Amino acid sequence: MGKNKFNLSFKWVGAATWVLYVDDVKIACDPVLCPKDTVQSYAWGMKGKRRTEPAYVEADFQNIDLWLITHNHEDHLDQRGLMVIDPKATIVTHKNARSLLLPIHPQKLASIEWGQTVIYKMKELLIQIEAIPAVHASNSFVALLSGGGNGYWLNFKKEQSQLDIYVTGDTVAHEKVLYALKNRNVDILIPFMGAAFKNIFGGPLTLTAEGLRALVHSLKPAVILPVHFGTFSHYLEPISLVEDLSDNRVKIIKEGQTHTFSR
């Protein structure tokens, strides 16, 4: 990274929903904004109940430059969430969420698959986004039935400086993921935690603390901002297990909190 630092502000709304400023570029991810006690139904009769209210104010979702949509599951993209996406925003999505997003009539919608990239010039930043494999189960058959999803590798450049951010999406530390990340280092890691549905065949469907340890060992991030824990009843692993890693790069923030820093 060059000598010109990036100013960053990260707000966690709950579940996989967050808002990030990189300098003046405003980025948001996976808007699920249903109220507390909402029960969602997933495949094979699985259900999840929201434990907390989404922690946001209206301004959080105004003037979003870039939306990242990892996949179409309702605990990542629901009807209330769709309503806050401005049609003028740039949207990058996994293909399985495209049909949900099209009714918004977005002006800039890019559906990308693993290994594909898109490049945007936003304000003073050049942003390259690559779709990284997200393997949504510990068992290959269950992962296939889960319908797929994307992680995202974002590279920001300005003048002689650059910044790399990896958003895991709903994945486990699968060999396909680790292979795609081989020989990379990252500045900021945003892992989707919670060991979702770890009690079913093929579970867990998202990262465990041990899975996070494997990613950290590979990527050597400077800052780790966990999300996707606690919000829904099927996020079964407590964040205390991540705290037990005793890694000072991990910044545990609460729903509705904002972490401001520079890199």
C-alpha positions as CSV (number, residue, x, y, z in Angstrom):
1,M,0.0,0.0,0.0
2,G,1.2,3.5,-0.8
3,K,1.6,6.4,1.6
4,N,-1.9,8.0,1.0
5,K,-4.1,6.4,3.6
6,F,-7.8,5.4,3.1
7,N,-10.3,6.7,5.7
8,L,-12.8,4.0,6.6
9,S,-16.0,3.8,8.6
10,F,-17.9,0.5,9.1
11,K,-21.4,0.2,10.6
12,W,-22.9,-3.2,11.3
13,V,-26.7,-3.2,11.0
14,G,-27.2,-6.9,11.8
15,A,-26.9,-10.3,10.1
16,A,-24.9,-9.8,6.9
17,T,-26.0,-6.1,6.5
18,W,-23.4,-3.4,6.9
19,V,-22.5,0.0,5.5
20,L,-18.9,0.9,4.7
21,Y,-17.3,4.2,3.7
22,V,-14.0,4.0,1.9
23,D,-13.0,7.6,1.7
24,D,-16.1,9.2,0.1
25,V,-17.4,6.0,-1.6
26,K,-20.4,4.4,0.3
27,I,-20.8,0.6,0.1
28,A,-23.5,-1.6,1.6
29,C,-24.1,-5.3,1.7
30,D,-27.1,-7.8,1.8
31,P,-30.0,-5.7,3.2
32,V,-32.2,-7.9,5.5
33,L,-34.3,-5.4,7.5
34,C,-37.2,-7.5,8.8
35,P,-38.2,-6.7,12.4
36,K,-37.4,-8.6,15.5
37,D,-39.3,-11.9,15.9
38,T,-39.8,-12.4,12.2
39,V,-39.6,-16.1,11.3
40,Q,-38.1,-16.9,7.9
41,S,-38.5,-20.2,6.1
42,Y,-35.7,-21.7,4.1
43,A,-35.2,-24.9,2.2
44,W,-36.0,-28.4,3.6
45,G,-38.3,-26.9,6.3
46,M,-35.5,-25.0,8.1
47,K,-36.5,-21.8,9.8
48,G,-34.7,-18.9,11.4
49,K,-36.2,-16.3,13.8
50,R,-34.8,-12.8,14.1
51,R,-33.6,-12.1,17.6
52,T,-32.9,-8.3,17.3
53,E,-34.2,-5.3,15.6
54,P,-32.1,-4.1,12.6
55,A,-30.0,-1.2,13.9
56,Y,-30.1,1.5,11.3
57,V,-31.4,5.0,10.6
58,E,-32.9,6.0,7.2
59,A,-29.7,8.0,6.3
60,D,-27.6,4.8,6.4
61,F,-29.0,3.6,3.1
62,Q,-29.2,6.9,1.4
63,N,-26.6,7.8,-1.3
64,I,-25.2,4.3,-1.5
65,D,-22.7,4.1,-4.4
66,L,-22.3,0.3,-4.5
67,W,-24.4,-2.6,-3.2
68,L,-22.9,-6.0,-2.8
69,I,-25.4,-8.9,-2.8
70,T,-23.9,-12.2,-2.0
71,H,-26.9,-14.5,-2.7
72,N,-30.7,-14.7,-2.6
73,H,-31.4,-16.3,0.8
74,E,-33.9,-14.3,2.8
75,D,-31.6,-13.7,5.8
76,H,-29.5,-11.7,3.3
77,L,-32.1,-10.1,1.1
78,D,-35.7,-9.5,2.1
79,Q,-38.6,-7.4,0.9
80,R,-37.8,-4.5,3.3
81,G,-34.2,-4.7,2.3
82,L,-35.1,-4.5,-1.4
83,M,-37.0,-1.3,-0.7
84,V,-33.9,0.6,0.5
85,I,-31.9,-0.1,-2.7
86,D,-31.8,3.0,-4.9
87,P,-32.2,2.2,-8.6
88,K,-29.3,4.6,-9.3
89,A,-26.8,2.6,-7.2
90,T,-24.4,0.2,-8.8
91,I,-25.3,-3.4,-7.8
92,V,-23.0,-6.4,-7.9
93,T,-24.7,-9.7,-7.3
94,H,-24.6,-13.4,-7.5
95,K,-26.8,-14.6,-10.4
96,N,-29.3,-16.3,-8.1
97,A,-30.4,-12.8,-6.7
98,R,-30.7,-11.2,-10.1
99,S,-34.4,-11.9,-10.5
100,L,-35.2,-10.3,-7.1
101,L,-33.2,-7.2,-8.0
102,L,-34.6,-6.6,-11.5
103,P,-38.0,-5.3,-10.4
104,I,-36.1,-2.4,-8.8
105,H,-35.2,-1.4,-12.3
106,P,-31.5,-0.8,-11.4
107,Q,-29.5,1.2,-13.9
108,K,-26.3,-0.6,-13.2
109,L,-26.7,-4.3,-12.3
110,A,-23.7,-6.7,-12.7
111,S,-24.2,-10.4,-12.1
112,I,-20.8,-12.1,-11.8
113,E,-19.7,-15.6,-11.2
114,W,-16.6,-17.0,-9.4
115,G,-13.4,-15.6,-10.9
116,Q,-15.1,-12.9,-12.9
117,T,-14.3,-9.2,-12.2
118,V,-15.9,-5.8,-12.7
119,I,-14.2,-2.4,-12.5
120,Y,-15.7,0.9,-11.6
121,K,-14.5,4.5,-11.2
122,M,-16.2,6.0,-8.3
123,K,-15.3,9.5,-7.1
124,E,-11.5,9.4,-6.6
125,L,-11.3,5.6,-6.4
126,L,-10.8,2.9,-9.0
127,I,-12.6,-0.2,-7.7
128,Q,-12.1,-3.8,-8.9
129,I,-14.5,-6.4,-7.6
130,E,-13.8,-10.1,-8.0
131,A,-16.3,-12.9,-7.2
132,I,-14.7,-15.4,-4.8
133,P,-16.1,-18.9,-4.3
134,A,-18.6,-19.1,-1.4
135,V,-19.2,-22.8,-0.5
136,H,-22.4,-22.7,1.6
137,A,-22.1,-26.0,3.5
138,S,-19.5,-28.4,4.8
139,N,-20.9,-31.2,2.6
140,S,-20.7,-30.8,-1.2
141,F,-24.2,-32.1,-1.9
142,V,-25.8,-29.8,0.6
143,A,-23.7,-26.9,-0.7
144,L,-25.1,-27.6,-4.2
145,L,-28.6,-27.6,-2.9
146,S,-28.0,-24.3,-1.0
147,G,-27.9,-22.6,-4.4
148,G,-24.5,-21.0,-4.4
149,G,-23.3,-17.5,-3.6
150,N,-20.4,-15.1,-3.9
151,G,-17.7,-13.8,-1.7
152,Y,-16.2,-10.5,-3.0
153,W,-12.6,-9.3,-3.2
154,L,-12.5,-5.5,-3.5
155,N,-9.4,-3.7,-4.6
156,F,-9.4,0.1,-4.2
157,K,-6.8,2.3,-5.8
158,K,-6.0,6.0,-5.6
159,E,-2.8,7.6,-6.8
160,Q,0.0,5.3,-5.6
161,S,-2.1,3.6,-2.8
162,Q,-4.3,0.5,-2.8
163,L,-6.5,-1.3,-0.3
164,D,-7.8,-4.8,-0.4
165,I,-11.0,-6.0,1.4
166,Y,-12.4,-9.5,1.4
167,V,-16.1,-10.2,2.1
168,T,-16.5,-13.9,2.6
169,G,-20.2,-14.3,2.0
170,D,-21.8,-17.4,3.4
171,T,-19.1,-19.9,3.2
172,V,-17.0,-22.4,5.1
173,A,-13.3,-22.6,4.9
174,H,-13.6,-25.0,2.0
175,E,-10.6,-26.0,-0.2
176,K,-12.1,-24.2,-3.2
177,V,-12.2,-21.0,-1.2
178,L,-8.7,-21.4,0.2
179,Y,-7.4,-22.2,-3.3
180,A,-8.9,-19.0,-4.7
181,L,-7.3,-17.1,-1.9
182,K,-3.9,-18.7,-2.3
183,N,-0.9,-16.3,-2.2
184,R,-3.1,-13.3,-1.4
185,N,-2.9,-11.0,1.6
186,V,-5.7,-8.7,2.6
187,D,-6.0,-5.4,4.5
188,I,-9.5,-5.9,5.8
189,L,-11.4,-9.2,6.3
190,I,-15.2,-9.2,6.7
191,P,-16.1,-12.8,7.7
192,F,-19.7,-14.1,7.8
193,M,-19.7,-16.1,11.0
194,G,-22.2,-17.9,13.2
195,A,-21.8,-21.5,12.1
196,A,-25.3,-21.4,10.7
197,F,-27.3,-24.6,11.0
198,K,-24.3,-26.4,12.4
199,N,-26.6,-29.0,13.9
200,I,-28.0,-30.3,10.5
201,F,-26.5,-32.8,8.0
202,G,-23.9,-30.9,6.0
203,G,-23.7,-28.1,8.5
204,P,-22.3,-25.7,9.4
205,L,-23.3,-23.5,6.5
206,T,-21.1,-20.5,7.4
207,L,-17.8,-19.9,9.1
208,T,-16.9,-21.2,12.5
209,A,-14.2,-19.7,14.7
210,E,-11.8,-22.5,13.5
211,G,-12.7,-21.7,9.9
212,L,-11.9,-18.1,10.5
213,R,-8.6,-19.1,11.9
214,A,-7.8,-20.9,8.6
215,L,-8.7,-17.8,6.6
216,V,-6.6,-15.6,8.9
217,H,-3.6,-17.9,8.6
218,S,-3.8,-17.7,4.8
219,L,-4.7,-14.0,4.3
220,K,-2.9,-12.3,7.1
221,P,-5.4,-9.5,7.5
222,A,-4.6,-6.3,9.3
223,V,-8.2,-5.8,10.5
224,I,-11.0,-8.4,11.0
225,L,-14.6,-7.2,11.2
226,P,-16.9,-10.2,11.9
227,V,-20.6,-10.0,11.0
228,H,-23.5,-12.6,10.6
229,F,-23.6,-13.8,14.2
230,G,-26.3,-13.6,16.9
231,T,-29.0,-11.9,14.7
232,F,-30.9,-15.0,13.8
233,S,-31.7,-18.1,15.7
234,H,-29.9,-20.4,13.2
235,Y,-26.6,-18.5,13.8
236,L,-25.6,-21.1,16.4
237,E,-22.0,-20.4,17.3
238,P,-21.5,-17.5,19.8
239,I,-19.1,-14.8,19.0
240,S,-17.3,-15.5,22.3
241,L,-15.5,-18.3,20.4
242,V,-14.0,-15.7,18.1
243,E,-13.1,-13.6,21.1
244,D,-11.4,-16.7,22.5
245,L,-8.9,-16.6,19.6
246,S,-7.4,-13.6,21.4
247,D,-6.4,-11.9,18.2
248,N,-6.1,-8.1,18.5
249,R,-6.9,-7.7,14.8
250,V,-10.5,-8.8,15.5
251,K,-12.8,-5.9,16.2
252,I,-16.1,-7.1,17.7
253,I,-18.7,-4.4,17.1
254,K,-22.3,-4.5,18.2
255,E,-25.3,-4.1,15.9
256,G,-25.7,-0.4,15.2
257,Q,-22.1,0.4,16.2
258,T,-19.7,2.1,13.9
259,H,-15.9,1.4,13.8
260,T,-13.9,4.3,12.3
261,F,-10.2,3.8,11.3
262,S,-7.7,4.3,8.5
263,R,-5.4,2.0,6.5
